[in-house]
Structures are given as structure tokens and as C-alpha cells.
Amino acid sequence: MLSDIERKVLCVIGNYSAGRRRTPTVDELCVKTGRSRGGIMTVLDVLAREKYIEWQRTEPDKIEVLEAWERKGIR
């Protein structure tokens, strides 16, 4: 289960890429979420680890969306 900020960043990335045909840069995510660059990098680490996106710190502005929305939990 994603935290609120993780869900928000994933939603911003999904909506941004659907509307603009590219993913946002880290700086654009900072502006859209009001978070610091370090905070966004941490969120992107989590999203990559959970396989929502493909992303590496060595190329911070290269984000590939694997799943644009949070997975539903099994009850």
C-alpha cells in the first residue's frame, strides 16, 4: 500500500504522461507536489522498488511508467 505522497506522485506522473506524451522531470514533480528534490527522489525510489515505475538515481529525469495507478489490495 502506498503512502499519500507516493500515490500523489504516481498520479501526477500518470496524468502528466497521458496529457503531454512524456513523463515529468524531477523539478516539475517538485513544483506540482510542493516537495523538495530529496523528498521526490525518495518517493521515486519507493515507486521503483514497488515496480510502479522504472527509474534510477543516476538518470533522475528518465522515468518509465509501468503502472499508473495503485494496485488494489487483496482482501
C-alpha positions as CSV (number, residue, x, y, z in Angstrom):
1,M,0.0,0.0,0.0
2,L,1.3,3.4,-1.0
3,S,1.5,6.4,1.3
4,D,-0.4,9.6,0.3
5,I,2.6,11.3,-1.2
6,E,3.6,8.2,-3.1
7,R,0.1,7.9,-4.5
8,K,0.1,11.6,-5.4
9,V,3.4,11.4,-7.2
10,L,2.3,8.3,-9.1
11,C,-0.9,10.1,-10.1
12,V,0.9,13.2,-11.2
13,I,3.3,11.1,-13.3
14,G,0.5,9.1,-14.9
15,N,-1.7,12.1,-15.7
16,Y,1.3,14.2,-16.9
17,S,2.5,11.5,-19.2
18,A,-1.0,10.8,-20.6
19,G,-1.5,14.5,-21.4
20,R,1.9,15.5,-22.5
21,R,3.3,12.3,-24.0
22,R,6.3,12.4,-21.7
23,T,7.0,12.0,-18.1
24,P,7.7,15.0,-15.8
25,T,11.2,15.9,-14.7
26,V,12.1,15.7,-11.0
27,D,12.0,19.5,-10.9
28,E,8.5,19.5,-12.4
29,L,7.4,16.9,-9.8
30,C,8.8,19.2,-7.0
31,V,6.7,22.1,-8.3
32,K,3.5,20.1,-8.7
33,T,3.7,18.4,-5.3
34,G,5.4,21.1,-3.2
35,R,8.1,18.7,-2.1
36,S,11.8,19.1,-2.0
37,R,14.0,17.4,-4.6
38,G,15.3,14.9,-2.0
39,G,11.8,14.1,-1.0
40,I,10.8,13.4,-4.6
41,M,13.9,11.2,-5.1
42,T,12.9,9.1,-2.0
43,V,9.3,8.7,-3.4
44,L,10.7,7.7,-6.8
45,D,12.9,5.1,-5.1
46,V,9.9,3.6,-3.4
47,L,7.8,3.6,-6.6
48,A,10.6,1.9,-8.5
49,R,11.1,-0.7,-5.8
50,E,7.4,-1.5,-5.8
51,K,7.5,-1.8,-9.6
52,Y,5.2,1.1,-10.5
53,I,7.9,2.8,-12.4
54,E,11.3,2.1,-13.9
55,W,13.8,4.7,-12.6
56,Q,17.4,5.1,-11.4
57,R,19.0,7.8,-9.4
58,T,21.8,8.0,-12.0
59,E,19.3,9.3,-14.5
60,P,16.7,11.1,-12.4
61,D,14.7,12.6,-15.2
62,K,14.2,9.3,-17.1
63,I,11.0,7.8,-15.7
64,E,9.2,4.9,-17.3
65,V,5.6,4.2,-16.1
66,L,4.8,0.5,-15.6
67,E,1.5,1.0,-13.7
68,A,-0.1,4.5,-13.5
69,W,-2.5,3.7,-10.6
70,E,-2.2,2.0,-7.3
71,R,-2.9,-1.7,-7.3
72,K,-5.9,-2.9,-5.4
73,G,-5.2,-4.9,-2.2
74,I,-6.4,-8.4,-1.8
75,R,-8.9,-8.8,1.0
